[in-house]
Amino acid sequence: MKRRSLGEGALAAALIQAIGPDALAQGGPSAGGWATAWAASVQGPYPVGNPSAQPDQRFLFPEPAEGARDQTLRLVLRPSIWGQRARLRFSNAFGTRPLVLDGVYAGLHLGGAAVVPGTNRPVIFGGSPSVTIPPGGQAWSDPVDLPFAAEPASPLLMGRKLAVSFHVAGASGPMTWHAKALQNSFGTAPGAGAKGAEEGEGSFPFSTASWFFLDALDMAAPAGTPVIVCLGDSITDGTASTMNGDDRWPDVLARRLDAQQPNRVAVVNAGIGGNQVVGPAEYGPDKPFPGGPSALSRLDRDVISLSGVTTVIWLEGTNDFSRNGNASLEAVRGGMQEGVRRLRAGIPGVRVIGATVTSALGSTSAAHGHKEQDDNRRALNAFMRDGNLFDAVVDFDRPTLDSASGGLKPEMVPESTTGGPGDKLHPNRAGYLAMGSAIDPAAVLPARR
């Protein structure tokens, strides 16, 4: 796909074409439906995964096999769009016991573990304050009103975060989680009971850099609101980006779109650190893998079942070609062909965008950086550019590639999470900024029907 950049006027025109002038004229959600505003692809059970900047979890979860025990978690997340009503999806996908949740609340995040006073709203399930989710299952909450979001497009809500609190009754057993949140959330001590109604932070002494059980958030939105799902591995999940900084490449894309038409396009992250297109062959509570289930095996849960999806941007392949993956080029190409077929069958009219894989040549990671991996990466990128599989191609390779070394540009190597030297595999904030800025909105927004 030939690259072109859009100025502000052209970007606005692309948004108007995608959404329609009538929807853009509305000040808030109308008769429409649900749009996914945030997601966290699940893996498990805890602690198998690849978290970043994780605090010591011994006091929050003393016995990992027992999981959470009679305690309240307060998860902090940033919706891509706001609505006057929301609903939450909780997952026990990789649990082995029934998960009992009660005391569920959602409020505007203030800072630390505190909620803005007066915004904390109770969340119910089928009219009940509690829900039991069987092993392998999931549950949607009833819609909950968000009075503080009465004007969803208000600049005062842009970038604000939601605090979702819930009490785990009894012991959860093995926990379904998303390891790499790159966002601090909070928890009470085990045995502390239900504390979600409290808006202060006194009951939440412990922190975590992961999300547990909660895997999707919907907002009420006008009909036709585009939802862009970014499917991938750690380079989509945001490894080496800024802790609590929301500067992964999907975040950069979301802000670009939001700056032109506030609250009109949702961009959600379906990345898992270490993920592969075709591996592992088996995955479950008894056979966990740090990179989570393969992209192919999680498409239904992490993409197709989400609300209002119009576009999928797929960036993956690095881990398949690593020494841990050892997949052939043919297997990954075939996996992408199968994945695109399933996405189009599962979401009629969806746009599927391929994203070229960034270089890991010279990486300090033992599993990455070798010549064979780079040869396969370049061949996969050529297939994406010329194979006519995707509706369009986003080129992340060109803006991040150092032509002299064949690896990442030097300024994109030092990692932004803890200030380390970087691994020459994961771009830092500068790299993700370049990637998110390289996306042509006209390529990823659906044409107006």
ZALO-715792 format. One record per residue (C-alpha): residue number from 0; residue in one letter; z, x, y. Coordinates in Angstrom, 3 decimals, always signed. Each point is the difference from the previous one (the first is absolute). Layout:
BEGIN
@nr NUM rest A w Z u X v Y;
...
This chain:
BEGIN
@nr 0 rest M w +0.000 u +0.000 v +0.000;
@nr 1 rest K w -0.944 u +1.426 v +3.370;
@nr 2 rest R w +3.057 u +0.427 v +2.167;
@nr 3 rest R w +0.216 u -1.418 v +3.480;
@nr 4 rest S w +2.870 u -0.470 v +2.395;
@nr 5 rest L w +0.735 u -3.214 v +1.833;
@nr 6 rest G w +1.146 u -0.190 v +3.588;
@nr 7 rest E w +2.530 u -2.592 v +1.127;
@nr 8 rest G w -2.643 u -2.617 v +0.733;
@nr 9 rest A w -1.714 u +0.413 v -3.355;
@nr 10 rest L w +3.337 u -0.065 v -1.825;
@nr 11 rest A w +0.917 u -3.259 v +1.720;
@nr 12 rest A w -3.407 u -1.432 v -0.904;
@nr 13 rest A w +0.519 u +0.949 v -3.645;
@nr 14 rest L w +3.368 u -1.764 v +0.002;
@nr 15 rest I w -1.404 u -3.127 v +1.622;
@nr 16 rest Q w -2.818 u -0.113 v -2.559;
@nr 17 rest A w +2.472 u +0.411 v -2.862;
@nr 18 rest I w +2.616 u -2.496 v +1.154;
@nr 19 rest G w -1.870 u -2.370 v +2.245;
@nr 20 rest P w +0.585 u -0.822 v +3.668;
@nr 21 rest D w +1.938 u -3.195 v -0.719;
@nr 22 rest A w +2.648 u +1.837 v -2.023;
@nr 23 rest L w +0.267 u +2.740 v +2.615;
@nr 24 rest A w +0.668 u -2.560 v +2.714;
@nr 25 rest Q w +3.087 u -1.330 v -1.741;
@nr 26 rest G w +3.370 u +1.227 v +1.182;
@nr 27 rest G w +1.668 u -0.310 v -3.383;
@nr 28 rest P w -0.559 u -1.066 v -3.603;
@nr 29 rest S w -1.584 u -3.394 v -0.524;
@nr 30 rest A w -1.002 u -1.965 v -3.053;
@nr 31 rest G w -1.243 u +2.853 v -2.112;
@nr 32 rest G w +1.883 u +1.559 v -2.827;
@nr 33 rest W w +1.770 u +3.138 v -1.111;
@nr 34 rest A w -1.095 u +3.546 v +0.725;
@nr 35 rest T w +1.592 u +3.049 v -1.589;
@nr 36 rest A w +1.795 u +1.874 v +2.772;
@nr 37 rest W w +1.651 u +2.749 v -2.072;
@nr 38 rest A w -0.040 u +1.179 v -3.600;
@nr 39 rest A w +1.578 u +2.707 v -2.128;
@nr 40 rest S w -1.674 u +0.592 v -3.360;
@nr 41 rest V w +2.682 u +0.045 v -2.675;
@nr 42 rest Q w +0.728 u +2.576 v -2.655;
@nr 43 rest G w +2.934 u +0.743 v -2.185;
@nr 44 rest P w +2.512 u +0.095 v -1.186;
@nr 45 rest Y w +2.039 u +1.936 v +2.570;
@nr 46 rest P w +0.364 u +2.979 v +0.261;
@nr 47 rest V w -3.428 u +0.873 v -1.444;
@nr 48 rest G w -2.323 u +0.506 v +2.970;
@nr 49 rest N w -0.817 u +2.286 v +2.906;
@nr 50 rest P w +2.257 u -0.849 v +2.970;
@nr 51 rest S w -0.059 u +2.036 v +3.210;
@nr 52 rest A w +3.083 u +1.087 v +1.986;
@nr 53 rest Q w +2.240 u -1.937 v -2.392;
@nr 54 rest P w +3.738 u +0.130 v +0.791;
@nr 55 rest D w +2.419 u +0.579 v -2.854;
@nr 56 rest Q w +0.043 u -3.328 v -1.847;
@nr 57 rest R w +3.069 u +0.642 v -2.199;
@nr 58 rest F w +2.301 u -2.173 v +2.079;
@nr 59 rest L w -2.496 u -2.819 v +0.475;
@nr 60 rest F w -1.068 u -0.115 v -3.664;
@nr 61 rest P w +2.565 u +1.940 v -2.081;
@nr 62 rest E w -1.583 u -0.990 v -3.320;
@nr 63 rest P w -3.813 u -0.170 v +0.289;
@nr 64 rest A w -0.354 u -1.884 v -3.282;
@nr 65 rest E w +2.323 u -2.723 v +1.329;
@nr 66 rest G w -1.852 u -0.119 v +3.313;
@nr 67 rest A w +1.531 u -1.966 v +2.848;
@nr 68 rest R w +3.370 u -1.624 v -0.795;
@nr 69 rest D w +1.485 u -2.856 v +2.020;
@nr 70 rest Q w -1.237 u +1.558 v +3.221;
@nr 71 rest T w -2.214 u -0.808 v +2.947;
@nr 72 rest L w -3.124 u +1.888 v +0.988;
@nr 73 rest R w -1.423 u -0.195 v +3.519;
@nr 74 rest L w -3.643 u +1.059 v -0.046;
@nr 75 rest V w -1.787 u +0.873 v +3.230;
@nr 76 rest L w -3.751 u -0.565 v +0.222;
@nr 77 rest R w -2.663 u -0.361 v +2.685;
@nr 78 rest P w -2.252 u -3.061 v -0.223;
@nr 79 rest S w -3.593 u +0.687 v +0.976;
@nr 80 rest I w -0.155 u -3.445 v +1.620;
@nr 81 rest W w +2.653 u -2.538 v +1.009;
@nr 82 rest G w +0.128 u -3.743 v -0.500;
@nr 83 rest Q w +2.358 u -2.854 v +0.771;
@nr 84 rest R w +0.761 u -0.315 v -3.709;
@nr 85 rest A w +0.226 u +2.500 v -2.829;
@nr 86 rest R w +0.459 u +0.083 v -3.752;
@nr 87 rest L w +1.113 u +2.835 v -2.279;
@nr 88 rest R w -1.029 u +1.093 v -3.493;
@nr 89 rest F w +2.539 u +1.703 v -2.237;
@nr 90 rest S w -1.008 u +1.816 v -3.175;
@nr 91 rest N w +1.720 u +0.836 v -3.270;
@nr 92 rest A w -3.244 u +1.405 v -1.407;
@nr 93 rest F w +1.637 u +2.991 v -1.693;
@nr 94 rest G w +3.444 u -1.446 v -0.638;
@nr 95 rest T w +1.404 u -0.642 v -3.461;
@nr 96 rest R w +2.629 u -2.595 v +1.017;
@nr 97 rest P w -0.103 u -3.186 v +2.046;
@nr 98 rest L w +0.419 u +0.867 v +3.691;
@nr 99 rest V w +2.315 u -2.344 v +1.900;
@nr 100 rest L w -0.256 u +0.035 v +3.797;
@nr 101 rest D w +1.934 u -2.045 v +2.537;
@nr 102 rest G w +1.197 u +0.396 v +3.570;
@nr 103 rest V w -3.541 u +0.762 v +1.176;
@nr 104 rest Y w -0.601 u +0.335 v +3.758;
@nr 105 rest A w -2.789 u +1.136 v +2.315;
@nr 106 rest G w +0.557 u +1.081 v +3.602;
@nr 107 rest L w -1.354 u +2.220 v +2.729;
@nr 108 rest H w +1.014 u +3.609 v -0.557;
@nr 109 rest L w +2.125 u +1.487 v +2.786;
@nr 110 rest G w +0.634 u +3.571 v -1.174;
@nr 111 rest G w +1.767 u +1.729 v -2.836;
@nr 112 rest A w +1.118 u -2.773 v -2.337;
@nr 113 rest A w +0.575 u -2.511 v +2.829;
@nr 114 rest V w -1.888 u -3.229 v +0.666;
@nr 115 rest V w -0.639 u -1.387 v +3.486;
@nr 116 rest P w +2.799 u -2.558 v +0.537;
@nr 117 rest G w -1.097 u -3.578 v -0.476;
@nr 118 rest T w -3.217 u +0.798 v -1.902;
@nr 119 rest N w +1.283 u +0.156 v -3.593;
@nr 120 rest R w -1.390 u -2.978 v -1.941;
@nr 121 rest P w +0.945 u -1.156 v -3.523;
@nr 122 rest V w -2.757 u +0.075 v -2.615;
@nr 123 rest I w -0.080 u -2.490 v -2.871;
@nr 124 rest F w -1.995 u -0.485 v -3.206;
@nr 125 rest G w -1.089 u -3.478 v -1.013;
@nr 126 rest G w +2.778 u -1.345 v +2.195;
@nr 127 rest S w +2.624 u +2.203 v -1.680;
@nr 128 rest P w +1.832 u +2.979 v +1.570;
@nr 129 rest S w -0.462 u +1.995 v -3.199;
@nr 130 rest V w -2.824 u +0.912 v -2.354;
@nr 131 rest T w -0.187 u +1.483 v -3.491;
@nr 132 rest I w -3.096 u +2.084 v -0.711;
@nr 133 rest P w -0.726 u +0.745 v -3.672;
@nr 134 rest P w -1.011 u +3.474 v -1.178;
@nr 135 rest G w -3.615 u +0.585 v +0.977;
@nr 136 rest G w +0.054 u -2.923 v +2.436;
@nr 137 rest Q w -0.101 u -0.610 v +3.720;
@nr 138 rest A w +1.128 u -2.742 v +2.386;
@nr 139 rest W w -1.097 u -1.244 v +3.417;
@nr 140 rest S w +2.543 u -1.303 v +2.451;
@nr 141 rest D w -0.355 u -3.259 v +1.880;
@nr 142 rest P w -1.410 u +0.357 v +3.523;
@nr 143 rest V w +2.590 u +1.158 v +2.518;
@nr 144 rest D w -0.293 u -0.693 v +3.726;
@nr 145 rest L w +0.145 u +3.002 v +2.336;
@nr 146 rest P w +1.011 u -1.396 v +3.414;
@nr 147 rest F w -0.076 u +3.450 v +1.571;
@nr 148 rest A w -3.740 u +0.137 v -0.827;
@nr 149 rest A w -0.849 u -3.242 v +1.812;
@nr 150 rest E w -2.748 u +1.956 v +1.802;
@nr 151 rest P w -1.333 u +2.215 v -2.814;
@nr 152 rest A w -2.476 u +1.869 v +2.207;
@nr 153 rest S w +2.650 u +0.964 v +2.566;
@nr 154 rest P w -0.062 u +3.725 v +0.849;
@nr 155 rest L w +3.768 u -0.024 v -0.502;
@nr 156 rest L w -0.546 u -0.463 v -3.762;
@nr 157 rest M w -2.638 u +2.714 v -0.422;
@nr 158 rest G w +1.370 u +2.682 v -2.299;
@nr 159 rest R w +3.327 u -1.796 v -0.534;
@nr 160 rest K w +1.498 u -0.036 v -3.479;
@nr 161 rest L w +1.512 u -2.612 v -2.272;
@nr 162 rest A w +3.298 u +0.480 v -1.832;
@nr 163 rest V w +0.068 u -1.801 v -3.349;
@nr 164 rest S w +3.424 u -0.175 v -1.629;
@nr 165 rest F w +0.822 u -1.243 v -3.501;
@nr 166 rest H w +2.914 u +0.077 v -2.417;
@nr 167 rest V w -0.535 u +1.114 v -3.591;
@nr 168 rest A w +2.384 u -2.108 v -2.055;
@nr 169 rest G w +1.413 u +1.874 v -2.950;
@nr 170 rest A w -1.862 u +3.096 v -1.199;
@nr 171 rest S w -3.759 u +0.032 v +0.390;
@nr 172 rest G w -0.715 u +2.497 v -2.736;
@nr 173 rest P w -3.146 u +2.141 v +0.419;
@nr 174 rest M w -1.275 u -0.512 v +3.532;
@nr 175 rest T w -3.539 u -0.752 v +1.101;
@nr 176 rest W w -0.577 u +2.014 v +3.159;
@nr 177 rest H w -2.449 u +1.725 v +2.335;
@nr 178 rest A w +1.095 u +3.622 v +0.150;
@nr 179 rest K w -1.668 u +1.311 v +3.144;
@nr 180 rest A w +0.905 u -2.359 v +2.839;
@nr 181 rest L w +0.221 u +2.748 v +2.666;
@nr 182 rest Q w +2.317 u -2.513 v +1.674;
@nr 183 rest N w +3.786 u -0.058 v -0.143;
@nr 184 rest S w +1.583 u -3.090 v -1.497;
@nr 185 rest F w +3.663 u -0.622 v -0.774;
@nr 186 rest G w +2.466 u -1.229 v -2.587;
@nr 187 rest T w +3.607 u -0.892 v -0.568;
@nr 188 rest A w +2.229 u +1.645 v -2.559;
@nr 189 rest P w -0.223 u -1.372 v -3.548;
@nr 190 rest G w +2.353 u -2.942 v -0.426;
@nr 191 rest A w +0.001 u -0.848 v +3.712;
@nr 192 rest G w -1.520 u -3.436 v -0.560;
@nr 193 rest A w -2.244 u -2.065 v +2.255;
@nr 194 rest K w -0.186 u +1.444 v +3.532;
@nr 195 rest G w -3.479 u -1.061 v +1.093;
@nr 196 rest A w +1.271 u -2.542 v +2.532;
@nr 197 rest E w +1.672 u +2.774 v +1.983;
@nr 198 rest E w -2.074 u +1.191 v +2.936;
@nr 199 rest G w +2.009 u +3.172 v +0.569;
@nr 200 rest E w -0.300 u +3.215 v -1.980;
@nr 201 rest G w +3.619 u +0.545 v -1.025;
@nr 202 rest S w -0.515 u -1.151 v -3.587;
@nr 203 rest F w -3.068 u +2.208 v -0.547;
@nr 204 rest P w +1.153 u +3.644 v -0.145;
@nr 205 rest F w -2.703 u +1.307 v -2.354;
@nr 206 rest S w -3.661 u +0.643 v +0.678;
@nr 207 rest T w -3.144 u +0.266 v -2.090;
@nr 208 rest A w -3.599 u +1.017 v +0.677;
@nr 209 rest S w -1.394 u -2.507 v -2.498;
@nr 210 rest W w -0.530 u -3.754 v -0.316;
@nr 211 rest F w +1.412 u -1.989 v -2.921;
@nr 212 rest F w -1.151 u -3.316 v -1.537;
@nr 213 rest L w -1.750 u -1.305 v +3.146;
@nr 214 rest D w -3.749 u +0.577 v -0.273;
@nr 215 rest A w -1.785 u -2.377 v +2.415;
@nr 216 rest L w +0.533 u -1.840 v +3.265;
@nr 217 rest D w -2.256 u -2.800 v +1.244;
@nr 218 rest M w -0.233 u -1.363 v +3.521;
@nr 219 rest A w -1.422 u -3.355 v +1.064;
@nr 220 rest A w -3.304 u +0.814 v +1.674;
@nr 221 rest P w -3.134 u -1.740 v +1.312;
@nr 222 rest A w -2.707 u -0.693 v -2.549;
@nr 223 rest G w -2.370 u +2.927 v -0.339;
@nr 224 rest T w +2.529 u +2.701 v +0.902;
@nr 225 rest P w -1.369 u +3.201 v -1.573;
@nr 226 rest V w +2.294 u +1.821 v -2.438;
@nr 227 rest I w -0.975 u +3.606 v -0.779;
@nr 228 rest V w +1.654 u +1.532 v -3.084;
@nr 229 rest C w +0.078 u +3.794 v -0.227;
@nr 230 rest L w +0.074 u +0.925 v -3.707;
@nr 231 rest G w +0.765 u +3.548 v -1.017;
@nr 232 rest D w +2.345 u +2.836 v -0.852;
@nr 233 rest S w +2.416 u +2.154 v +2.012;
@nr 234 rest I w -2.553 u +0.625 v +2.762;
@nr 235 rest T w +0.004 u -3.747 v +0.650;
@nr 236 rest D w +3.734 u -0.327 v -0.728;
@nr 237 rest G w +0.505 u +2.569 v +2.761;
@nr 238 rest T w +1.449 u +3.163 v -1.542;
@nr 239 rest A w +0.611 u +2.630 v +2.740;
@nr 240 rest S w -0.099 u -2.576 v +2.796;
@nr 241 rest T w +2.937 u -0.556 v +2.357;
@nr 242 rest M w +3.131 u -1.597 v -1.427;
@nr 243 rest N w +0.464 u -3.425 v +1.659;
@nr 244 rest G w -3.034 u +0.828 v +2.149;
@nr 245 rest D w -2.572 u -2.386 v -1.492;
@nr 246 rest D w -2.809 u +2.512 v +0.402;
@nr 247 rest R w -1.776 u -0.232 v -3.333;
@nr 248 rest W w -3.751 u -0.565 v +0.384;
@nr 249 rest P w +0.295 u -3.771 v -0.706;
@nr 250 rest D w +2.568 u -0.186 v +2.828;
@nr 251 rest V w -2.413 u +1.759 v +2.360;
@nr 252 rest L w -2.747 u -2.462 v -0.913;
@nr 253 rest A w +2.357 u -2.947 v +0.504;
@nr 254 rest R w +0.974 u +1.164 v +3.484;
@nr 255 rest R w -3.628 u +0.526 v +1.005;
@nr 256 rest L w -0.846 u -3.559 v -0.988;
@nr 257 rest D w +3.177 u -1.395 v +1.525;
@nr 258 rest A w -0.653 u +1.706 v +3.326;
@nr 259 rest Q w -3.228 u -1.958 v +0.391;
@nr 260 rest Q w +1.086 u -3.387 v -1.324;
@nr 261 rest P w +3.762 u -0.169 v -0.477;
@nr 262 rest N w +1.265 u -1.593 v -3.211;
@nr 263 rest R w -3.468 u -0.965 v -1.293;
@nr 264 rest V w -0.610 u +2.416 v -2.905;
@nr 265 rest A w +2.450 u +0.976 v -2.745;
@nr 266 rest V w -0.175 u +3.460 v -1.593;
@nr 267 rest V w +2.239 u +0.488 v -3.045;
@nr 268 rest N w +0.725 u +3.076 v -2.092;
@nr 269 rest A w -0.486 u -0.098 v -3.786;
@nr 270 rest G w +0.381 u +3.725 v -0.596;
@nr 271 rest I w +2.281 u +1.605 v -2.605;
@nr 272 rest G w +0.761 u +3.726 v +0.068;
@nr 273 rest G w -1.572 u +1.687 v -3.022;
@nr 274 rest N w -2.183 u -2.984 v -0.900;
@nr 275 rest Q w -3.195 u +0.330 v -2.040;
@nr 276 rest V w -3.083 u -2.154 v -0.412;
@nr 277 rest V w -0.029 u +0.011 v -3.814;
@nr 278 rest G w +3.283 u +1.515 v -1.156;
@nr 279 rest P w +2.487 u -0.261 v -1.562;
@nr 280 rest A w -1.325 u -1.932 v -2.980;
@nr 281 rest E w +3.390 u -1.694 v -0.512;
@nr 282 rest Y w +2.704 u -0.844 v +2.525;
@nr 283 rest G w +3.201 u -2.018 v -0.110;
@nr 284 rest P w +3.811 u +0.194 v +0.096;
@nr 285 rest D w -0.040 u +1.962 v -3.248;
@nr 286 rest K w -2.946 u +2.199 v +1.037;
@nr 287 rest P w +0.386 u +0.674 v +3.728;
@nr 288 rest F w -2.123 u +2.458 v +1.943;
@nr 289 rest P w +0.805 u +1.381 v +3.469;
@nr 290 rest G w -3.367 u -1.107 v +1.389;
@nr 291 rest G w +0.430 u -3.612 v -1.025;
@nr 292 rest P w -2.416 u -2.109 v -2.030;
@nr 293 rest S w -3.680 u +0.837 v +0.336;
@nr 294 rest A w -1.965 u -1.586 v +2.815;
@nr 295 rest L w -2.001 u -1.991 v -2.524;
@nr 296 rest S w +3.092 u -1.412 v -1.701;
@nr 297 rest R w +1.654 u -1.043 v +3.293;
@nr 298 rest L w -2.976 u -1.567 v +1.789;
@nr 299 rest D w +1.050 u -3.587 v -0.744;
@nr 300 rest R w +3.591 u +0.357 v +1.213;
@nr 301 rest D w -0.502 u +2.445 v +2.867;
@nr 302 rest V w -3.268 u -1.272 v +1.473;
@nr 303 rest I w -1.579 u -3.131 v -1.470;
@nr 304 rest S w +3.187 u -2.098 v +0.045;
@nr 305 rest L w +0.784 u +0.819 v +3.645;
@nr 306 rest S w -0.631 u -2.720 v +2.572;
@nr 307 rest G w -3.178 u -0.114 v +2.042;
@nr 308 rest V w -1.517 u +3.333 v -1.049;
@nr 309 rest T w -3.422 u +0.539 v +1.598;
@nr 310 rest T w -0.507 u +3.776 v -0.337;
@nr 311 rest V w +1.144 u +2.779 v -2.318;
@nr 312 rest I w -0.241 u +3.687 v +0.988;
@nr 313 rest W w +0.303 u +2.125 v -3.143;
@nr 314 rest L w +0.987 u +3.684 v +0.295;
@nr 315 rest E w +0.770 u +1.588 v -3.344;
@nr 316 rest G w -1.036 u +2.644 v -2.529;
@nr 317 rest T w +1.955 u +3.131 v +0.926;
@nr 318 rest N w +2.690 u -0.582 v -2.630;
@nr 319 rest D w -2.478 u -0.903 v -2.717;
@nr 320 rest F w -1.574 u +3.439 v +0.454;
@nr 321 rest S w +3.323 u +1.855 v +0.115;
@nr 322 rest R w +1.443 u +1.903 v -2.932;
@nr 323 rest N w +2.326 u -2.968 v -0.568;
@nr 324 rest G w -2.891 u -2.448 v -0.167;
@nr 325 rest N w -2.860 u +1.916 v -1.596;
@nr 326 rest A w -2.380 u -2.946 v +0.266;
@nr 327 rest S w -3.717 u +0.659 v -0.063;
@nr 328 rest L w -2.273 u -0.763 v +2.919;
@nr 329 rest E w -1.754 u -2.583 v -2.165;
@nr 330 rest A w +3.287 u -1.757 v -0.790;
@nr 331 rest V w +0.981 u -0.251 v +3.676;
@nr 332 rest R w -3.444 u -1.208 v +1.066;
@nr 333 rest G w +0.072 u -2.573 v -2.786;
@nr 334 rest G w +3.516 u -1.044 v +1.014;
@nr 335 rest M w -1.095 u -0.559 v +3.581;
@nr 336 rest Q w -2.984 u -2.029 v -1.150;
@nr 337 rest E w +2.277 u -2.155 v -2.153;
@nr 338 rest G w +2.527 u -0.345 v +2.815;
@nr 339 rest V w -2.620 u -1.095 v +2.525;
@nr 340 rest R w -1.372 u -2.537 v -2.473;
@nr 341 rest R w +3.464 u -1.462 v -0.562;
@nr 342 rest L w +0.800 u -0.109 v +3.711;
@nr 343 rest R w -3.196 u -1.904 v +0.763;
@nr 344 rest A w +0.622 u -2.391 v -2.869;
@nr 345 rest G w +3.611 u -0.570 v +1.010;
@nr 346 rest I w -0.536 u -0.338 v +3.772;
@nr 347 rest P w -3.315 u -1.718 v +0.740;
@nr 348 rest G w -1.661 u +1.468 v +3.073;
@nr 349 rest V w +2.290 u +3.040 v +0.215;
@nr 350 rest R w -1.312 u +3.178 v +1.628;
@nr 351 rest V w +0.747 u +3.072 v -2.109;
@nr 352 rest I w -0.102 u +3.270 v +1.927;
@nr 353 rest G w -0.030 u +3.408 v -1.655;
@nr 354 rest A w +1.850 u +2.853 v +1.706;
@nr 355 rest T w -0.999 u +3.601 v -0.655;
@nr 356 rest V w +2.713 u +2.188 v -1.504;
@nr 357 rest T w +1.518 u +2.748 v +2.143;
@nr 358 rest S w +0.132 u +3.602 v -1.173;
@nr 359 rest A w +2.929 u +1.507 v -1.898;
@nr 360 rest L w -1.639 u +3.388 v -0.471;
@nr 361 rest G w +2.568 u +2.783 v +0.128;
@nr 362 rest S w +2.955 u -2.351 v -0.342;
@nr 363 rest T w +3.374 u +1.532 v -0.807;
@nr 364 rest S w +0.623 u -2.836 v -2.475;
@nr 365 rest A w -0.315 u +1.250 v -3.561;
@nr 366 rest A w -1.996 u -3.058 v -1.024;
@nr 367 rest H w -2.475 u +0.140 v +2.879;
@nr 368 rest G w -2.243 u +2.328 v +1.946;
@nr 369 rest H w -2.194 u +1.426 v -2.770;
@nr 370 rest K w -3.796 u +0.283 v +0.192;
@nr 371 rest E w -0.737 u -2.528 v -2.752;
@nr 372 rest Q w +2.000 u -2.655 v +1.863;
@nr 373 rest D w -1.919 u +0.725 v +3.179;
@nr 374 rest D w -3.347 u -0.101 v -1.798;
@nr 375 rest N w +0.864 u -3.419 v -1.419;
@nr 376 rest R w +1.249 u -1.186 v +3.387;
@nr 377 rest R w -3.237 u +0.957 v +1.726;
@nr 378 rest A w -2.046 u -1.631 v -2.760;
@nr 379 rest L w +2.031 u -3.200 v +0.282;
@nr 380 rest N w -0.516 u -0.011 v +3.764;
@nr 381 rest A w -3.750 u +0.379 v -0.496;
@nr 382 rest F w +0.086 u -2.937 v -2.418;
@nr 383 rest M w +1.840 u -2.099 v +2.581;
@nr 384 rest R w -2.417 u +0.880 v +2.775;
@nr 385 rest D w -3.168 u -0.507 v -2.020;
@nr 386 rest G w +0.911 u -2.228 v -2.936;
@nr 387 rest N w -0.419 u -3.401 v +1.701;
@nr 388 rest L w +3.225 u -1.168 v -1.624;
@nr 389 rest F w +1.924 u -0.784 v +3.164;
@nr 390 rest D w -0.741 u -2.256 v +2.946;
@nr 391 rest A w +0.604 u +3.005 v +2.272;
@nr 392 rest V w +1.501 u +3.470 v -0.154;
@nr 393 rest V w +2.747 u +1.443 v +2.197;
@nr 394 rest D w -0.320 u +3.775 v +0.188;
@nr 395 rest F w +3.449 u +1.634 v +0.015;
@nr 396 rest D w -1.310 u +3.299 v -1.357;
@nr 397 rest R w -1.983 u +1.060 v +3.066;
@nr 398 rest P w +2.702 u -0.356 v +2.707;
@nr 399 rest T w +2.609 u +1.823 v -2.132;
@nr 400 rest L w -2.088 u +2.773 v -1.600;
@nr 401 rest D w +0.231 u +3.604 v +1.175;
@nr 402 rest S w -3.509 u +1.354 v -0.525;
@nr 403 rest A w +1.242 u +3.591 v -0.186;
@nr 404 rest S w +2.511 u -0.452 v -2.835;
@nr 405 rest G w -1.233 u -3.176 v -1.666;
@nr 406 rest G w +3.538 u -1.391 v +0.270;
@nr 407 rest L w +1.804 u -2.067 v +2.594;
@nr 408 rest K w -0.264 u +1.034 v +3.637;
@nr 409 rest P w +2.900 u +2.375 v +0.807;
@nr 410 rest E w +1.551 u -2.326 v +2.583;
@nr 411 rest M w +0.189 u -2.749 v -2.623;
@nr 412 rest V w +2.015 u +2.032 v -2.534;
@nr 413 rest P w +3.633 u +0.342 v +1.269;
@nr 414 rest E w +1.739 u -3.130 v -1.179;
@nr 415 rest S w +1.486 u -2.454 v +2.473;
@nr 416 rest T w +2.768 u -1.558 v -2.122;
@nr 417 rest T w +2.558 u +2.804 v -0.049;
@nr 418 rest G w -1.849 u +2.756 v +1.845;
@nr 419 rest G w -0.971 u +1.955 v -3.104;
@nr 420 rest P w -3.051 u +2.258 v -0.347;
@nr 421 rest G w -2.088 u -2.638 v -1.770;
@nr 422 rest D w -1.750 u +0.190 v -3.371;
@nr 423 rest K w -3.687 u +0.007 v +1.088;
@nr 424 rest L w -0.373 u -3.254 v -1.932;
@nr 425 rest H w +1.535 u -2.623 v +2.260;
@nr 426 rest P w -1.157 u -0.258 v +3.624;
@nr 427 rest N w +2.723 u -0.144 v +2.623;
@nr 428 rest R w +0.228 u -2.292 v +3.005;
@nr 429 rest A w -2.983 u +1.732 v +1.621;
@nr 430 rest G w -2.058 u -0.483 v -3.155;
@nr 431 rest Y w +0.895 u -3.657 v -0.394;
@nr 432 rest L w -0.768 u -0.591 v +3.670;
@nr 433 rest A w -3.461 u +1.490 v -0.498;
@nr 434 rest M w -0.537 u -2.113 v -3.119;
@nr 435 rest G w +1.112 u -3.270 v +1.569;
@nr 436 rest S w -2.102 u +0.736 v +3.086;
@nr 437 rest A w -3.110 u +0.656 v -2.116;
@nr 438 rest I w -0.215 u -3.569 v -1.292;
@nr 439 rest D w -2.729 u -2.163 v +1.476;
@nr 440 rest P w +1.572 u -3.452 v +0.507;
@nr 441 rest A w -3.384 u -1.641 v -0.464;
@nr 442 rest A w -0.086 u +1.442 v -3.538;
@nr 443 rest V w +3.383 u -1.333 v -1.090;
@nr 444 rest L w +0.130 u -3.373 v +1.753;
@nr 445 rest P w -1.670 u -2.898 v -1.809;
@nr 446 rest A w -3.067 u -1.569 v +1.568;
@nr 447 rest R w +0.715 u -3.462 v +1.364;
@nr 448 rest R w -1.087 u -2.688 v -2.432;
